[in-house]
Amino acid sequence: MYFGSIETLEQTKRQYPPAIARALQYLKDNQEQFLTMDAGVYPIEGQHMFAQVVNLETKRKEDTLPEVHRKYIDVQFSVEGNERIGFAADTGRNAVDEDLTAEKDIIFYKQAENEMELLMQPGQFAVFFPEDVHRPGCQDGDGAALRKVIVKVSTAIL
């Protein structure tokens, strides 16, 4: 997992694999447009990399499930609003709640062993690899409106 600010991308992007650096550059180049873009899916590099612009209401942590993806890396970018994201290494010992790998490239767990939390604020990003469990969309205090962009990067192009 990586965590950082789009403001310091020029100083840090050389540390990332090229596909992740391209996804982060896309976020930096379009951060102003994300405020007015319609929610939806936007191609970047065909099925290898695409952006999902989403609006949601944050929920209580206990009302969300931790998740993992096997085929795509999540590059989550906060546009408006704050959220807490739980994260942990996928130990292989988390009980599966629902496995939708074939249909949607997502496995939901009942809990996440050794889970910690990030506070995501506008301009910050977090990169979650297939071995990273994450629980996005959690409240920071009360529920709030949230706009974020998730760039999906295929593991095939790493």
C-alpha positions in Angstrom: 0.0 0.0 0.0 1.1 3.5 -0.8 -0.3 6.7 0.7 0.5 10.3 -0.3 -0.6 13.7 -1.5 -1.1 14.7 -5.1 0.7 18.0 -4.2 4.0 16.2 -3.7 3.7 13.8 -6.7 6.6 15.4 -8.6 9.0 14.6 -5.8 7.7 11.1 -5.1 6.5 9.6 -8.4 9.8 8.1 -9.3 9.3 5.7 -6.4 6.3 4.1 -7.9 6.0 1.4 -10.6 5.4 3.1 -14.0 1.7 2.1 -14.3 1.0 3.5 -10.8 2.9 6.7 -11.7 0.8 7.1 -14.8 -2.4 6.6 -12.8 -1.3 9.2 -10.3 -0.3 11.7 -13.0 -3.8 11.2 -14.5 -5.3 12.2 -11.1 -3.0 15.2 -10.8 -3.7 16.4 -14.3 -7.5 16.1 -13.9 -8.0 17.0 -10.2 -10.0 20.2 -11.0 -12.2 18.5 -13.6 -13.2 15.8 -11.0 -15.2 18.4 -9.2 -17.6 18.8 -12.1 -17.4 15.5 -14.0 -20.4 13.2 -14.0 -20.1 10.1 -11.8 -19.2 7.2 -14.1 -16.4 5.2 -15.7 -13.7 6.9 -17.8 -11.2 5.0 -19.9 -7.5 5.9 -19.5 -5.7 2.9 -21.1 -8.6 0.7 -22.2 -9.4 -2.2 -19.8 -5.8 -1.9 -18.4 -6.5 1.4 -16.6 -9.7 3.3 -16.1 -11.2 5.8 -13.6 -14.4 5.5 -11.7 -15.8 8.8 -10.4 -18.1 8.1 -7.5 -20.3 10.0 -5.1 -21.3 8.4 -1.8 -22.2 8.9 1.8 -19.7 7.7 4.3 -21.0 5.0 6.7 -20.2 3.7 10.1 -17.2 1.3 10.0 -19.3 -1.6 11.3 -21.7 -1.1 8.4 -19.0 -1.6 5.8 -17.1 -4.7 4.8 -13.4 -5.0 4.1 -12.5 -5.9 0.5 -9.7 -7.1 -1.8 -9.3 -7.2 -5.5 -7.2 -9.8 -7.4 -7.0 -8.4 -11.0 -6.9 -4.7 -10.4 -5.0 -2.3 -8.1 -7.1 0.5 -6.5 -5.7 4.0 -6.7 -8.2 5.9 -4.5 -8.1 9.7 -4.6 -10.2 12.0 -2.4 -11.8 14.9 -4.3 -14.3 16.3 -1.7 -15.1 15.2 1.8 -13.2 13.1 4.4 -13.3 9.4 4.8 -11.6 6.8 6.9 -10.3 3.8 5.1 -9.4 0.7 7.0 -6.4 -1.3 5.7 -4.4 -4.4 6.5 -2.2 -7.0 4.9 -4.3 -9.9 3.6 -3.1 -12.7 5.9 -5.3 -15.4 4.3 -7.1 -15.9 7.6 -10.0 -13.5 7.1 -13.4 -15.1 6.8 -15.0 -14.5 3.4 -18.4 -12.9 3.5 -19.0 -12.8 -0.3 -16.7 -13.8 -3.2 -17.5 -11.9 -6.4 -14.1 -12.3 -8.0 -15.5 -13.8 -11.3 -18.2 -11.1 -11.7 -16.7 -7.9 -10.2 -13.1 -8.6 -9.1 -14.0 -8.2 -5.4 -14.0 -10.4 -2.3 -15.7 -9.1 0.8 -14.4 -10.2 4.2 -16.4 -10.3 7.4 -13.5 -8.6 9.2 -9.8 -7.7 8.6 -7.2 -9.0 10.8 -4.8 -6.3 12.2 -6.8 -3.5 10.6 -5.5 0.1 10.9 -7.1 3.3 9.5 -6.1 6.2 7.2 -7.9 9.5 7.3 -8.3 10.5 3.6 -8.7 14.2 2.9 -9.1 16.0 -0.4 -5.9 15.8 -2.5 -4.7 12.6 -0.9 -4.4 9.1 -2.5 -4.0 5.6 -1.3 -2.9 2.6 -3.5 -4.2 -0.8 -2.6 -2.6 -3.9 -4.2 -4.2 -7.4 -4.3 -2.5 -8.3 -1.0 -4.0 -5.2 0.7 -7.4 -5.5 2.4 -9.2 -2.1 2.5 -12.4 -0.9 3.9 -13.3 2.4 2.1 -16.1 4.9 2.7 -16.1 4.9 6.5 -17.2 7.9 8.5 -14.8 10.4 10.1 -17.2 11.5 12.8 -20.7 11.8 11.3 -21.7 10.6 7.9 -20.8 13.0 5.1 -21.0 13.3 1.3 -17.8 12.1 -0.4 -16.6 12.5 -4.0 -13.6 10.3 -4.9 -12.0 8.8 -8.0 -10.8 5.2 -8.1 -8.3 4.4 -10.8 -8.3 0.7 -11.5 -4.9 -0.5 -12.7 -4.7 -4.0 -14.1 -2.0 -6.1 -12.4 -1.1 -7.3 -15.9 0.6 -4.0 -16.7 2.8 -3.8 -13.6 
